[in-house]
């Protein structure tokens, strides 16, 4: 089965998602971008569809790559869920010190996206999803 990496991050982190998707593909994993179901500006009434879709995507992945370069409650919830399911969470911090809760759920934290993607790839190689 293909190794998949869930791309967690704030809704408007388009540059992160684009760069991460390319880097994840380069290491032989499939990037899973929840923003392919783009509800930006139209979330009301779609909360269950959004959250249930994200949870199913996370469950289908070997690792979660999370951008915590800016605070975002959705990213925090996705990471907590993954952590509670035993799915490794790899944090890209951009060099910003991470919140204690982020450090708690993270398998590892990295200042650069390239290092974070390499770490996510290591988790993918180690898991059979």
Secondary structure, DSSP 8 states (H G I E B T S, - for coil): ---EEEEE--TT-HHHHHHHHHHHHHTT-EEEEGGGS--TT--TT-HHHHHHHHHHHHHT-SEEEEE-SS--HHHHHHHHHHHHTT-EEEEE-TT----HHHHHH-SEEESSHHHHHHHHHHHHHH---
